[in-house]
Amino acid sequence: MEIAGAPAEVAVDERYDWPDGADLFLAIRRGDLMLAARRDGESFALGASLPWLQAGPLLGRGILRLVADPLGFSAWSGVFEESTALVLDASLRSSRRGTVVMPLPGLIGVFLRGQAAGSGECGAFGRLPLAAGAAAEGLVLRSRPEPRGISDDWYLDRSPFPGGEVTHLCGRLMLDSPRLDFSFTTGASACTWASPGSFATAWLRARSADAEASVLLSGVTAAYRSPDGDCPSGNLLASAGVRLGGNPRSGMMEAGWSCLVGKPGFAPGREVPTRARVKLAFSRDTLPRPDLIVSTIVQGEKEIIRDANGTRTETARCSSVVSACLDRLEAKVGLSLAGDGGTVLRSALALRPSSRLRLGMEAELSRAEGASTGATLTASVSVFGRSSRASLKAGMEDYPLAEKAAGVARFLRLTLSTSFRAE
């Protein structure tokens, strides 16, 4: 731990949004020690970070994310290569507040954290390096979520949680090499008033400088419960992803596919419900002139859901963004389309007359199915100092164009933000 003799760094960020309210963030760092505080409206949060201690709003990594929803990640997710840990949320906005003590930083941790649906959770995690690029991890977690209310429906999709303590025991094997990555995670849940369950996930990724491919297979038993007492929505998940191209200058293409096999409902159905998702993305940077850079990003996604009666529901979304940078001028245009009729058209223009001044203008037209077109128009000015920044942004947000809106003032927005850094 490095504290003695290290200079102290202070960061102060202030933001005032009219009519929403004010937000103040303060952080002091000295060596490995960081203390932070945030006041946002009526909420207040404190955080502290040391190599052996994290306290405040905490975010889970690795197995702590998987255990909450083993079927909630795709083959291109980074959760399978994350080391299991609890880290301080740098923004202090997470609602999961707690404390983790790590006698051996990076190897052992004992924690207590608030729970989204219950009194809290506690546990311990550990990491054992086996060889170069290989490690084993373990997690013991105990929670006490509140019982779920009984629905008025005749047939329930899943069993409501009856309450009581839930214990999880999980393990993971990780291999990391320049060409191949592998992760296998398994875990079991045991409840006081519910049957035990288990899950397992296997993830493999092969990569080179110009290509990358990953596959994922995850499964859970019908009785598995998350630390919040919830049951996953499916039994099996298969996913695959591929990337071609090494950098945007030569062009990059990414494609992904995943299929979730749902649980049969209590009521008989003709088919096993499924949810399939396909995504495609392309990006490239071009230089029409030595001083002009044009970046293009195109993304598309489609989701197909089939319920137990064979009813098919499709949802499609696509978006594209083109941005250009010429000397001190930046321009961006984006278009988003959704299968339900939603459309969003965005444009932005920024000018930097000097290194200390930035002028910006943003415009947006958005329309949802069955609603009128809304317009957003804002202008901003930012002034930069050696260790400070101040910005003023004003305009109108979501103003309906097709109807006479009463009270134009309720669509006006004003934001004043400052940022300061010092030693």
C-alpha positions in Angstrom: 0.0 0.0 0.0 1.4 3.4 -1.0 0.2 6.3 1.1 3.1 7.9 3.0 4.7 10.6 1.0 2.3 10.4 -1.9 0.7 13.6 -3.0 -3.1 13.9 -2.5 -5.3 14.4 -5.6 -8.6 16.1 -5.3 -11.5 15.8 -7.8 -14.7 17.9 -7.6 -17.5 17.4 -10.1 -20.7 19.5 -9.9 -23.7 19.3 -12.1 -27.0 21.2 -11.9 -29.9 20.2 -14.1 -33.0 22.3 -14.3 -35.7 21.3 -13.4 -34.3 18.0 -12.0 -31.8 19.1 -9.4 -28.2 19.1 -8.4 -25.4 16.5 -8.3 -22.1 16.8 -6.4 -19.2 14.4 -6.5 -16.0 14.7 -4.4 -13.0 12.3 -4.4 -9.7 12.4 -2.6 -6.9 10.0 -3.7 -3.6 9.6 -2.0 -1.5 6.6 -3.1 -3.7 3.5 -3.0 -6.3 5.2 -0.8 -9.4 6.8 -2.3 -12.3 8.4 -0.4 -15.4 9.6 -2.4 -18.8 11.1 -1.7 -21.8 11.9 -3.9 -25.0 13.8 -3.3 -27.6 13.4 -6.0 -31.0 14.9 -5.1 -32.2 13.2 -1.9 -29.6 10.4 -2.1 -26.2 10.4 -0.5 -23.4 7.9 -0.8 -19.9 7.4 0.6 -17.1 5.2 -0.7 -13.6 4.1 0.3 -11.1 2.0 -1.6 -7.9 0.4 -0.5 -6.1 -2.7 -1.9 -7.4 -4.7 1.1 -10.8 -2.9 1.6 -13.7 -1.7 -0.5 -16.7 0.0 1.2 -19.7 1.8 -0.3 -21.7 1.0 -3.4 -20.2 -2.2 -4.7 -20.3 -3.9 -8.1 -19.9 -7.7 -8.6 -17.5 -9.2 -11.1 -17.0 -12.7 -12.4 -19.0 -15.4 -10.6 -20.8 -12.8 -8.6 -22.5 -11.7 -11.8 -23.0 -15.2 -13.2 -24.7 -16.5 -10.1 -27.4 -13.9 -10.3 -28.4 -14.9 -13.9 -26.5 -17.8 -15.4 -28.4 -17.5 -18.7 -28.2 -13.7 -19.0 -25.0 -13.4 -20.9 -23.9 -14.1 -24.5 -20.7 -15.6 -25.9 -19.2 -12.1 -26.5 -19.7 -11.0 -22.9 -16.7 -10.2 -20.8 -18.0 -11.7 -17.6 -16.3 -15.1 -18.4 -12.8 -13.6 -18.2 -13.4 -11.3 -15.2 -11.8 -12.2 -12.0 -14.3 -12.7 -9.2 -14.4 -9.7 -6.9 -16.4 -6.9 -5.5 -15.2 -3.4 -6.6 -16.2 0.1 -5.6 -18.6 1.7 -8.1 -16.6 4.7 -9.2 -19.8 6.7 -9.8 -21.2 5.7 -6.3 -24.6 5.2 -8.0 -25.1 1.5 -7.3 -27.8 0.7 -4.8 -25.9 -2.4 -3.6 -23.9 -1.0 -0.7 -21.6 -3.1 1.4 -18.0 -3.8 2.6 -15.4 -6.3 1.3 -12.2 -7.1 3.2 -9.4 -8.8 1.3 -6.6 -10.0 3.6 -4.7 -11.2 0.4 -5.7 -8.6 -2.3 -6.7 -10.4 -5.5 -6.8 -13.8 -3.8 -9.2 -13.8 -0.9 -12.2 -11.6 0.0 -14.9 -11.7 2.7 -17.9 -9.4 2.1 -21.3 -8.2 3.3 -23.6 -6.4 0.9 -27.1 -5.1 0.7 -29.5 -7.1 -1.5 -32.0 -5.9 -4.1 -34.9 -8.0 -2.7 -34.1 -8.8 0.9 -32.1 -7.9 4.1 -28.7 -8.6 2.6 -26.1 -11.1 1.6 -22.7 -12.2 2.8 -20.0 -14.6 1.6 -16.4 -15.1 0.6 -14.5 -15.6 -2.6 -11.1 -16.9 -3.4 -8.7 -17.2 -6.3 -5.9 -19.8 -6.6 -3.3 -19.4 -9.4 -2.4 -22.8 -10.8 0.1 -22.0 -13.5 0.9 -19.2 -16.0 -2.5 -18.2 -17.4 -4.5 -20.7 -15.3 -6.5 -20.2 -12.1 -9.3 -21.7 -10.0 -11.9 -19.6 -8.3 -14.5 -20.3 -5.6 -17.5 -18.5 -4.1 -19.7 -19.1 -1.0 -22.7 -16.8 -0.8 -25.6 -16.7 1.6 -28.6 -14.4 1.2 -32.1 -14.0 2.7 -34.5 -12.6 0.1 -38.0 -11.7 0.9 -40.8 -14.1 -0.1 -42.7 -13.2 -3.3 -46.4 -12.4 -3.4 -48.8 -14.8 -4.9 -50.2 -13.7 -8.3 -53.9 -13.7 -9.2 -53.2 -15.6 -12.4 -54.6 -19.1 -12.7 -51.3 -20.5 -14.1 -47.9 -19.2 -13.0 -44.8 -19.1 -15.2 -42.6 -20.2 -12.3 -42.8 -21.0 -8.6 -42.9 -17.9 -6.4 -40.1 -17.8 -3.8 -41.4 -18.9 -0.4 -38.8 -17.0 1.6 -36.0 -18.2 3.8 -32.2 -18.4 3.4 -30.5 -19.2 0.1 -26.9 -20.6 0.0 -24.8 -20.8 -3.1 -21.6 -22.7 -3.6 -19.7 -22.1 -6.9 -16.4 -22.9 -8.6 -14.6 -21.9 -11.7 -11.6 -22.9 -13.8 -10.0 -20.3 -16.0 -7.4 -20.7 -18.7 -5.9 -17.7 -20.5 -3.3 -17.8 -23.4 -2.5 -15.5 -26.3 -4.5 -17.7 -28.7 -7.1 -19.5 -26.6 -9.3 -18.6 -23.5 -11.5 -21.0 -21.6 -13.8 -20.7 -18.6 -15.9 -23.4 -16.9 -18.2 -22.3 -14.1 -20.6 -24.4 -12.0 -22.6 -23.7 -8.9 -25.5 -25.0 -6.8 -28.2 -23.2 -4.8 -29.8 -24.6 -1.6 -32.9 -23.0 -0.1 -34.6 -23.4 3.3 -38.1 -23.8 1.8 -37.4 -24.7 -1.8 -35.6 -27.6 -3.7 -31.9 -27.3 -4.5 -30.7 -26.5 -8.0 -27.6 -26.0 -10.0 -26.1 -24.3 -13.1 -23.1 -24.8 -15.4 -21.5 -22.6 -18.1 -18.7 -23.4 -20.5 -17.1 -20.7 -22.6 -14.3 -20.9 -25.2 -12.7 -18.2 -27.3 -10.0 -18.5 -30.0 -8.4 -15.3 -31.3 -5.7 -13.9 -33.5 -4.7 -10.4 -34.6 -7.4 -10.3 -37.4 -10.1 -12.6 -36.1 -11.9 -13.9 -33.0 -14.5 -16.6 -32.4 -16.3 -17.6 -29.2 -18.9 -20.2 -28.2 -21.0 -20.5 -25.0 -23.2 -23.2 -23.6 -25.1 -22.6 -20.3 -27.7 -24.7 -18.5 -29.6 -24.5 -15.2 -31.9 -27.0 -13.5 -35.6 -26.0 -13.0 -35.1 -25.6 -9.2 -32.2 -23.2 -9.4 -32.6 -19.9 -7.4 -30.6 -16.7 -7.7 -29.4 -14.9 -4.6 -32.6 -12.7 -5.0 -34.8 -15.9 -4.9 -35.7 -15.7 -8.6 -35.8 -18.6 -11.1 -34.1 -18.2 -14.5 -36.5 -17.9 -17.4 -35.0 -20.8 -19.3 -33.2 -24.1 -19.0 -30.5 -23.9 -21.7 -28.6 -21.2 -23.6 -26.4 -21.6 -26.6 -24.5 -18.7 -28.1 -21.7 -17.9 -30.6 -19.9 -14.8 -31.7 -17.3 -13.9 -34.4 -15.2 -10.9 -35.2 -13.3 -10.3 -38.4 -10.8 -7.5 -38.8 -8.1 -6.2 -36.5 -8.8 -2.4 -36.4 -11.4 0.1 -37.7 -8.9 1.4 -40.3 -9.1 -1.8 -42.3 -12.8 -2.4 -41.3 -14.2 -4.6 -38.6 -17.3 -6.9 -38.7 -18.9 -8.6 -35.6 -21.7 -11.1 -35.7 -23.4 -12.9 -32.8 -26.2 -15.5 -32.3 -27.8 -16.8 -29.1 -30.8 -19.1 -28.4 -32.5 -19.5 -25.1 -34.7 -22.6 -24.5 -37.3 -21.6 -22.0 -39.0 -23.7 -19.3 -42.2 -25.5 -20.0 -45.1 -23.7 -18.1 -47.3 -25.3 -15.6 -50.1 -25.3 -18.2 -49.6 -27.7 -21.1 -48.3 -26.2 -24.4 -47.7 -27.4 -27.9 -44.0 -26.3 -27.9 -41.1 -25.5 -25.6 -40.7 -21.7 -25.6 -37.6 -20.3 -27.2 -36.0 -16.9 -27.7 -33.4 -16.4 -30.4 -31.3 -13.3 -31.0 -29.0 -12.4 -34.0 -26.8 -9.3 -34.2 -24.5 -7.9 -36.8 -22.2 -4.8 -36.6 -19.7 -3.2 -39.0 -17.3 -0.3 -38.4 -14.7 1.4 -40.5 -12.6 4.5 -40.5 -11.6 6.1 -43.8 -9.3 9.1 -44.7 -10.6 10.8 -47.9 -8.0 13.5 -47.1 -5.0 13.5 -44.8 -6.8 15.9 -42.4 -10.3 14.3 -42.7 -11.3 11.2 -40.8 -14.8 9.6 -41.5 -16.0 6.9 -39.1 -19.0 4.6 -40.0 -20.8 2.3 -37.6 -23.7 0.1 -38.7 -25.5 -2.2 -36.2 -28.5 -4.5 -36.6 -30.3 -6.9 -34.2 -33.3 -9.2 -34.4 -35.1 -11.2 -31.7 -37.5 -14.0 -32.3 -39.7 -15.3 -29.5 -41.9 -18.4 -29.7 -44.2 -19.1 -26.8 -45.6 -22.5 -25.6 -48.5 -22.2 -28.1 -46.3 -21.6 -31.1 -47.0 -17.9 -31.4 -44.1 -16.1 -33.0 -43.1 -12.5 -32.1 -40.3 -10.7 -33.9 -38.5 -7.5 -33.0 -35.9 -5.9 -35.1 -33.6 -2.9 -34.5 -30.9 -1.2 -36.5 -28.8 1.9 -36.3 -26.1 3.7 -38.1 -23.7 6.5 -37.2 -21.5 8.5 -39.5 -19.0 11.0 -38.0 -16.4 13.2 -39.6 -13.5 15.1 -38.0 -11.8 17.9 -40.0 -9.3 19.9 -38.1 -11.3 21.7 -35.4 -14.7 20.7 -36.8 -16.6 17.6 -35.8 -20.0 16.4 -37.3 -22.1 13.4 -36.5 -25.3 11.9 -38.0 -27.1 8.9 -36.6 -30.3 7.0 -37.5 -32.0 4.3 -35.4 -35.0 2.2 -36.5 -37.1 -0.3 -34.5 -39.5 -2.9 -35.8 -42.3 -1.5 -33.7 -42.2 1.8 -35.7 -39.9 3.7 -33.4 -37.5 6.0 -35.3 -34.7 8.3 -33.9 -32.7 10.7 -36.1 -29.8 12.5 -34.4 -27.2 15.0 -35.5 -24.4 16.9 -33.7 -22.0 19.6 -34.7 -19.0 20.7 -32.6 -16.5 23.5 -33.2 -13.2 24.0 -31.4 -12.0 27.6 -32.1 -9.1 26.9 -29.6 -7.9 24.3 -27.3 -9.8 25.9 -24.4 -13.2 26.4 -26.1 -15.7 24.1 -27.6 -19.1 25.0 -29.1 -21.7 22.4 -29.8 -25.2 21.9 -31.3 -27.3 18.8 -31.1 -30.7 18.0 -32.7 -32.9 14.9 -32.5 -36.2 13.8 -33.9 -37.8 10.8 -32.3 -41.1 9.0 -32.8 -42.6 5.9 -31.2 -45.5 3.9 -32.5 -48.8 5.7 -31.9 -47.1 8.9 -30.6 -46.3 12.2 -32.2 -42.8 13.2 -33.3 -40.8 14.8 -30.5 -38.0 17.2 -31.2 -34.9 17.9 -29.1 -32.6 20.9 -29.8 -29.7 21.9 -27.5 -26.7 24.2 -27.7 -23.6 24.0 -25.4 -20.4 25.8 -24.7 -17.5 24.3 -22.8 -14.4 26.1 -21.4 -11.3 24.1 -20.6 -8.5 25.0 -18.2 -5.3 23.3 -17.2 -7.1 21.2 -14.6 -10.7 22.4 -14.8 -13.7 22.4 -17.1 -17.0 24.3 -17.2 -20.0 23.6 -19.5 -23.3 25.2 -20.1 -26.0 23.4 -22.0 -29.5 24.7 -22.8 -32.4 23.8 -25.1 -35.7 22.0 -25.5 -36.2 18.3 -25.0 -38.9 16.0 -26.5 -41.1 18.8 -27.7 -44.2 17.4 -29.6 -44.3 18.8 -33.1 -47.7 17.5 -34.2 -49.8 18.9 -31.4 -50.0 22.1 -29.4 -48.2 21.5 -26.2 -49.5 23.5 -23.2 -46.7 25.0 -21.1 -43.6 25.2 -23.3 -41.5 25.8 -20.2 -41.9 22.2 -19.1 -39.8 21.1 -22.1 -37.0 23.5 -21.5 -33.7 22.1 -20.0 -30.7 23.8 -18.6 -27.5 22.0 -17.4 -24.5 23.6 -15.8 -21.5 21.4 -14.9 -18.0 22.0 -13.6 -15.0 19.7 -13.1 -11.9 20.5 -11.1 -8.7 18.5 -10.4 -5.9 19.5 -8.2 -3.0 18.1 -6.1 
